Amino acid sequence: MNILDHCTVLITGASAGLGMEFARQLAPKAATMVLVARRIERLEILKHELERPGLEIHCRQCDLSERTELEELIQWLAGAGLKLNFLINNAGLGDRGRFEASEWERVQSMLDVNIAALTRLTHALLPTLKGQAGAAILNVSSVASLFPIPKLAVYAATKAYVTSFSEAIRAELRGTGVRVTTLCPGPVSTEFGQVAERADEPDSVKPPDSLRVSAQQVVAEALQAVAKDRARVIPGWRVALLAGLVAAVPIAFLRCGLNRRGR
Ligand SMILES: NC(=O)c1ccc[n+]([C@@H]2O[C@H](COP(=O)([O-])OP(=O)(O)OC[C@H]3O[C@@H](n4cnc5c(N)ncnc54)[C@H](OP(=O)(O)O)[C@@H]3O)[C@@H](O)[C@H]2O)c1
C-alpha cells in the first residue's frame, strides 16, 4: 500500500512555494491535512481551493521561530487526536550575503525555524507516528547542505544539520515503521529568493537558471521518494549530477572555489 494514500499529514510552511505545492499534490489522496504557517489568510484560501468530500483540512497559524507558539501547536495536535502518519518539515528561510554583515534577527530565525522547530516537531510527533501502521517524515533540506557555501554560510550550515539529523534518525528508526526521507532541492522559483535577498546586498551570487527545477517537479519527485522509502532525493538530473561531482572534489580543491566565492 502507498503510504500517501489516505494519509494524515502535517505540512509546515504551506502558505507558499514548496509547502503549498505539497498540499496541492497530496490533497487528492490525503484524508486529513494540517497546514501550518504565519500567513493564515493564505492557508484559508488554499483550504478553499483544495476542499473536497472526504478530505479534512485544518489551518494553524504558527510562527515556528516562537517557542511558545510552537509548543501551542504541539499541544493542539495532541488534543485534536489526529492519527498523524506523515510529517513534512518544509518551512525554512535563507539569507544571502556575508555573515559579518548579517542581521542577527535573521540569523536567529534561520536557526529557530530551519533547525530548532524541525527538531522539536520531529521529537514531539514521533510517538504518534510510531503508533501508525506505516509512517513517514520528509525533511526539506537543500543541496546547500552538502558543502559549505560562502555568502550563504548560516543557511547552508542549518541545512547540513537537517541532512545529517535526518540520515541519523532514519537509521535509528529502521524497523519501527517510520521512514525518513531527506529532500535536497537545488534552486526552485518560489518566494525563497526574495526572502533571502538583502536590500543592501542585491548583487550577491545567485544560482544559474539552468539549474532551476519547478516546484511541481521537486514535490512530485519528493513524494515518489517517500513512497519508495528512499533516504535522499535531489530533484532534477542536472542538480543531482552537479551535487555528485562537487562531492567527489577533494576539499583542498573545493576551497579554491570557496575562497573565490567568498571574496
Ligand atoms: N526555493 C529554493 O530554491 C529552495 C532550495 C532548496 C531548499 N529549499 C527549502 O525548501 C523549503 C521551502 O522553501 P520555499 O522555496 O517554498 O520558500 P518560500 O516560498 O519562501 O516558503 C517558505 C515557507 O516557510 C514558511 N515560514 C518561514 N518562516 C516561518 C516561520 N517563522 N514560521 C512559520 N512558517 C514559516 C513560510 O510561511 P509564512 O511566511 O506564511 O510563515 C512559507 O510558507 C525551505 O526549507 C527551503 O530552505 C528551497
Ligand as a Chemical Component Dictionary entry (heavy atoms), coordinates in Angstrom:
data_LIG
# 
_chem_comp.id                   LIG 
_chem_comp.type                 NON-POLYMER 
_chem_comp.pdbx_formal_charge   0 
_chem_comp.three_letter_code    LIG 
# 
loop_
_chem_comp_atom.comp_id 
_chem_comp_atom.atom_id 
_chem_comp_atom.alt_atom_id 
_chem_comp_atom.type_symbol 
_chem_comp_atom.charge 
_chem_comp_atom.model_Cartn_x 
_chem_comp_atom.model_Cartn_y 
_chem_comp_atom.model_Cartn_z 
_chem_comp_atom.pdbx_ordinal 
LIG N1  N1  N 0  13.375 27.660 -3.247 1  
LIG C1  C1  C 0  14.588 27.147 -3.260 2  
LIG O1  O1  O 0  15.430 27.500 -4.115 3  
LIG C2  C2  C 0  14.974 26.109 -2.229 4  
LIG C3  C3  C 0  16.104 25.312 -2.495 5  
LIG C4  C4  C 0  16.472 24.348 -1.574 6  
LIG C5  C5  C 0  15.735 24.176 -0.415 7  
LIG N2  N2  N 1  14.646 24.969 -0.173 8  
LIG C6  C6  C 0  13.917 24.766 1.082  9  
LIG O2  O2  O 0  12.561 24.496 0.778  10 
LIG C7  C7  C 0  11.747 24.866 1.898  11 
LIG C8  C8  C 0  10.558 25.669 1.391  12 
LIG O3  O3  O 0  11.048 26.878 0.847  13 
LIG P1  P1  P 0  10.334 27.599 -0.390 14 
LIG O4  O4  O 0  11.301 27.604 -1.505 15 
LIG O5  O5  O -1 8.982  27.056 -0.588 16 
LIG O6  O6  O 0  10.284 29.091 0.206  17 
LIG P2  P2  P 0  9.061  30.118 0.387  18 
LIG O7  O7  O 0  8.270  30.205 -0.873 19 
LIG O8  O8  O 0  9.693  31.363 0.922  20 
LIG O9  O9  O 0  8.161  29.442 1.520  21 
LIG C9  C9  C 0  8.649  29.328 2.836  22 
LIG C10 C10 C 0  7.544  28.827 3.739  23 
LIG O10 O10 O 0  8.085  28.728 5.075  24 
LIG C11 C11 C 0  7.214  29.412 5.947  25 
LIG N3  N3  N 0  7.930  30.013 7.071  26 
LIG C12 C12 C 0  9.037  30.796 7.028  27 
LIG N4  N4  N 0  9.325  31.260 8.261  28 
LIG C13 C13 C 0  8.362  30.767 9.080  29 
LIG C14 C14 C 0  8.094  30.908 10.462 30 
LIG N5  N5  N 0  8.856  31.682 11.275 31 
LIG N6  N6  N 0  7.036  30.269 10.992 32 
LIG C15 C15 C 0  6.233  29.507 10.193 33 
LIG N7  N7  N 0  6.430  29.337 8.886  34 
LIG C16 C16 C 0  7.486  29.975 8.336  35 
LIG C17 C17 C 0  6.541  30.494 5.107  36 
LIG O11 O11 O 0  5.252  30.818 5.656  37 
LIG P3  P3  P 0  4.871  32.240 6.347  38 
LIG O12 O12 O 0  5.801  33.259 5.793  39 
LIG O13 O13 O 0  3.437  32.420 5.969  40 
LIG O14 O14 O 0  5.055  31.985 7.799  41 
LIG C18 C18 C 0  6.366  29.775 3.784  42 
LIG O15 O15 O 0  5.168  29.046 3.776  43 
LIG C19 C19 C 0  12.657 25.634 2.845  44 
LIG O16 O16 O 0  13.036 24.795 3.907  45 
LIG C20 C20 C 0  13.870 25.981 1.993  46 
LIG O17 O17 O 0  15.031 26.107 2.743  47 
LIG C21 C21 C 0  14.251 25.919 -1.063 48 
# 
loop_
_chem_comp_bond.comp_id 
_chem_comp_bond.atom_id_1 
_chem_comp_bond.atom_id_2 
_chem_comp_bond.value_order 
_chem_comp_bond.pdbx_ordinal 
LIG N1  C1  SING 1  
LIG C1  O1  DOUB 2  
LIG C1  C2  SING 3  
LIG C2  C3  SING 4  
LIG C2  C21 DOUB 5  
LIG C3  C4  DOUB 6  
LIG C4  C5  SING 7  
LIG C5  N2  DOUB 8  
LIG N2  C6  SING 9  
LIG N2  C21 SING 10 
LIG C6  O2  SING 11 
LIG C6  C20 SING 12 
LIG O2  C7  SING 13 
LIG C7  C8  SING 14 
LIG C7  C19 SING 15 
LIG C8  O3  SING 16 
LIG O3  P1  SING 17 
LIG P1  O4  DOUB 18 
LIG P1  O5  SING 19 
LIG P1  O6  SING 20 
LIG O6  P2  SING 21 
LIG P2  O7  DOUB 22 
LIG P2  O8  SING 23 
LIG P2  O9  SING 24 
LIG O9  C9  SING 25 
LIG C9  C10 SING 26 
LIG C10 O10 SING 27 
LIG C10 C18 SING 28 
LIG O10 C11 SING 29 
LIG C11 N3  SING 30 
LIG C11 C17 SING 31 
LIG N3  C12 SING 32 
LIG N3  C16 SING 33 
LIG C12 N4  DOUB 34 
LIG N4  C13 SING 35 
LIG C13 C14 SING 36 
LIG C13 C16 DOUB 37 
LIG C14 N5  SING 38 
LIG C14 N6  DOUB 39 
LIG N6  C15 SING 40 
LIG C15 N7  DOUB 41 
LIG N7  C16 SING 42 
LIG C17 O11 SING 43 
LIG C17 C18 SING 44 
LIG O11 P3  SING 45 
LIG P3  O12 DOUB 46 
LIG P3  O13 SING 47 
LIG P3  O14 SING 48 
LIG C18 O15 SING 49 
LIG C19 O16 SING 50 
LIG C19 C20 SING 51 
LIG C20 O17 SING 52 
# 
